[in-house]
Amino acid sequence: MDHHHGASADEMSPLEQEVLDEYERLAENMKKLASTLDTLSSAPPVEILDGLRELERKTSLVFTLLKASVYSIVLQQEIDWGDQAGAGEGDEGDYDE
């Protein structure tokens, strides 16, 4: 019985291995973040401000493009739904003949 318990402790399920791999990636990302923050904090304030302004411009552009994409998708869906509804009603209302 102890042998079974010992074997299960040595062997990990795929999910457990995946969780450990994610923790390893998270730890590496935290190290990179700490290093980047250290570099940023040692930079002159003017340089930091310029970098933040550039980031703000890029973020604003991405947000605008995202809104345009969402609007385009919604508009296309409305057009598609209108075409589907119109196809079902088109034959009923033709009295001009």
C-alpha angles and dihedrals in degrees: 000000000000089000090059091049091050092049093051091051091054095047120065127202117239089253092054091049090049091051091050091049090051091050089051091052090046092051091050091049091049090053090051091048092050090050092048092048090050090052092047094048091054093052121097113268092242091057091048091050092050090050092050092049090052090048090050091052092049092046091050091051092049090049091050092049090048092051091048091050093049091047090050092050093048092047092049091050091051090050091049092048091047091052091050092049091044093051091058094048100039098089096047100061103047104113097141095094 
